[in-house]
Amino acid sequence: MPSAVPVNGHDVQSHDTGVTKFTNCLLVKGDELVEEDLWISSVSGKILNGQEILYEHRVAPDNVIDLGGRILSPGLIDVQLNGAYGFDFSVIPEEGSAAYGKGFARVNRDLIETGVTSYLPTLTSQRPEVYENALPFLGPSGASRNPLLGSESLGAHCEGPFISKSKNGIHKSSVLREPTDGLASLEQCYGSKNLRRSSPIKLLTLAPELSGAISSISSLTNLGIIASIGHSEATYEEALLSTRAGATMITHLFNAMAPLHHRNPGIFGLLGTTAPPPSPGSSKSATPTSSTPASPSPNHPQSFSQPPPHSQSQNHLQTPPKPYFGIIADGIHLHPTSLRIAYTSHPTGLILVTDAMHLAGLPDGTYPWTNGSSIRKSGSLLTLLENGKIAGSCISLVECVNNFIEWTGASVPVALRAVTLTPARMLGVGGVKGGLGEGGDADLVVFGRGGKGVVVDEVWKFGVRVFRRGEKGGGDV
């Protein structure tokens, strides 16, 4: 039987409510750390209104947790993760789909210990049969709301194969395509069942200069799939056309794209516009008409040697909102100063990503890869054995946060915004993920101080503690 107990002068009911109250903590709210309590429910998996629970419903929390002045943050969101702990999302095991499902589930259980409570499992450029077999597993998984499953997929990120052959990085060139027929070309690659409003695909990266890319971006936007531009030789004008068609994201800015040039700044130039960032959930913008002037070819010798025609320069005055952009802050993919330049240009658009490969979490050594090649892992550095090309990363997202703090001098809440609130807004899930507001999912990270940044002390998923540093087995589930 529940019993009445006095709390702050009021009699409240004490029974198994599933309510936890965090106290003596610093909440990440906006760009500040706020001394405030936080109430959550393990029953609904949501953040609660503590005053309403206590004074209107007269319910006392089951657990009161004193965090000793530590930081309580929303769970981290990684929008570009290619694999981890030996499992590659782009490889279907010889044992078939069942083995793929088990590998994916294992990544989710292990990944949550790094503080990543939600992410986009990312497929590199592949043949249609890989998408056919992998995408059914990678769609949004939050409907089950089971904290035992670990990190939650918010949908797949398909990075390619509609990318530039000259900026393919380690993507296998033989599988690359052009979306010449727009949506029809995308359906032939990913499957028509995977290109609809209930698609398992959340985000798709393509190069805007390819034939049919602009109409493809418009079609994706109409389907509610977020279009990102990357692995590209696009000029500024071509990049601008893509944002007019609906693209709202840039995949790993600076990497696998034409470098900034003073006469044509390319994709990076989009950060120099004056428009505000896109509103959450409003990625659609005007589709260019047939009267839109043609853009110079990225391979044309005059592309960087002459200013754009007058008609194109007028387009600079009709700019859509600045896109969000991913940054790999591992100290290998770009110089710290490059990050500072991008951040200064568009601070509310920066999203830290790992771009981590399946070797993340494994010891150093040489490992086979899908193209009949091999990758050498040495600390945070991954390179192709035959040519030394950078082969993705193996950094954790909290390490990216700490690098960002060190390189920019940003405060902890400002750095955490780049892995919580900003990616949530880009994905259109703000209010549910990425914040600590009432009604949001109770996906939380308790951070302690360590070295030059923060360390993950505890992780909570849907209101249940699933990891605690230093304890075997992690948490309470």
Rosetta blueprint (number, residue, H / E / L):
1 M L
2 P L
3 S E
4 A E
5 V E
6 P E
7 V E
8 N L
9 G L
10 H E
11 D E
12 V E
13 Q E
14 S E
15 H L
16 D L
17 T L
18 G L
19 V E
20 T E
21 K E
22 F E
23 T E
24 N L
25 C L
26 L E
27 L E
28 V E
29 K E
30 G L
31 D L
32 E E
33 L E
34 V E
35 E E
36 E L
37 D L
38 L E
39 W E
40 I E
41 S E
42 S L
43 V L
44 S L
45 G L
46 K E
47 I E
48 L E
49 N L
50 G H
51 Q H
52 E H
53 I H
54 L H
55 Y H
56 E H
57 H L
58 R L
59 V E
60 A L
61 P L
62 D L
63 N E
64 V E
65 I E
66 D E
67 L L
68 G L
69 G L
70 R L
71 I E
72 L E
73 S E
74 P E
75 G L
76 L E
77 I E
78 D E
79 V E
80 Q E
81 L E
82 N L
83 G E
84 A E
85 Y L
86 G L
87 F E
88 D E
89 F L
90 S L
91 V L
92 I L
93 P L
94 E L
95 E L
96 G L
97 S H
98 A H
99 A H
100 Y H
101 G H
102 K H
103 G H
104 F H
105 A H
106 R H
107 V H
108 N H
109 R H
110 D H
111 L H
112 I H
113 E H
114 T H
115 G L
116 V E
117 T E
118 S E
119 Y E
120 L E
121 P E
122 T E
123 L E
124 T L
125 S L
126 Q L
127 R L
128 P H
129 E H
130 V H
131 Y H
132 E H
133 N H
134 A H
135 L H
136 P H
137 F H
138 L H
139 G L
140 P L
141 S L
142 G H
143 A H
144 S H
145 R L
146 N L
147 P H
148 L H
149 L H
150 G L
151 S L
152 E E
153 S E
154 L L
155 G L
156 A E
157 H E
158 C E
159 E E
160 G L
161 P L
162 F L
163 I L
164 S L
165 K H
166 S H
167 K H
168 N L
169 G L
170 I L
171 H L
172 K L
173 S H
174 S H
175 V H
176 L L
177 R L
178 E L
179 P L
180 T L
181 D L
182 G L
183 L H
184 A H
185 S H
186 L H
187 E H
188 Q H
189 C H
190 Y H
191 G L
192 S H
193 K H
194 N H
195 L L
196 R L
197 R L
198 S L
199 S L
200 P L
201 I E
202 K E
203 L E
204 L E
205 T E
206 L E
207 A L
208 P L
209 E L
210 L L
211 S L
212 G L
213 A H
214 I H
215 S H
216 S H
217 I H
218 S H
219 S H
220 L H
221 T H
222 N H
223 L L
224 G L
225 I L
226 I E
227 A E
228 S E
229 I E
230 G L
231 H L
232 S E
233 E L
234 A L
235 T L
236 Y H
237 E H
238 E H
239 A H
240 L H
241 L H
242 S H
243 T H
244 R H
245 A H
246 G L
247 A L
248 T L
249 M E
250 I E
251 T L
252 H L
253 L L
254 F L
255 N L
256 A L
257 M E
258 A L
259 P L
260 L L
261 H L
262 H L
263 R L
264 N L
265 P L
266 G H
267 I H
268 F H
269 G H
270 L H
271 L H
272 G H
273 T L
274 T L
275 A L
276 P L
277 P L
278 P L
279 S L
280 P L
281 G L
282 S L
283 S L
284 K L
285 S L
286 A L
287 T L
288 P L
289 T L
290 S L
291 S L
292 T L
293 P L
294 A L
295 S L
296 P L
297 S L
298 P L
299 N L
300 H L
301 P L
302 Q L
303 S L
304 F L
305 S L
306 Q L
307 P L
308 P L
309 P L
310 H H
311 S H
312 Q H
313 S H
314 Q H
315 N H
316 H L
317 L L
318 Q L
319 T L
320 P L
321 P L
322 K L
323 P L
324 Y E
325 F E
326 G E
327 I E
328 I E
329 A L
330 D L
331 G L
332 I L
333 H L
334 L L
335 H L
336 P H
337 T H
338 S H
339 L H
340 R H
341 I H
342 A H
343 Y H
344 T H
345 S H
346 H L
347 P H
348 T H
349 G H
350 L E
351 I E
352 L E
353 V E
354 T L
355 D L
356 A E
357 M L
358 H L
359 L L
360 A L
361 G L
362 L L
363 P L
364 D L
365 G E
366 T E
367 Y E
368 P E
369 W L
370 T L
371 N L
372 G L
373 S L
374 S E
375 I E
376 R E
377 K E
378 S E
379 G L
380 S L
381 L E
382 L E
383 T E
384 L E
385 L L
386 E L
387 N L
388 G L
389 K L
390 I E
391 A E
392 G E
393 S E
394 C L
395 I L
396 S L
397 L H
398 V H
399 E H
400 C H
401 V H
402 N H
403 N H
404 F H
405 I H
406 E H
407 W H
408 T H
409 G L
410 A L
411 S L
412 V H
413 P H
414 V H
415 A H
416 L H
417 R H
418 A L
419 V L
420 T L
421 L H
422 T H
423 P H
424 A H
425 R H
426 M H
427 L H
428 G L
429 V L
430 G E
431 G L
432 V L
433 K E
434 G L
435 G L
436 L L
437 G L
438 E L
439 G L
440 G L
441 D E
442 A L
443 D L
444 L E
445 V E
446 V E
447 F E
448 G E
449 R E
450 G E
451 G L
452 K L
453 G E
454 V E
455 V E
456 V E
457 D E
458 E E
459 V E
460 W E
461 K E
462 F L
463 G L
464 V E
465 R E
466 V E
467 F E
468 R E
469 R L
470 G L
471 E L
472 K L
473 G L
474 G L
475 G L
476 D L
477 V L
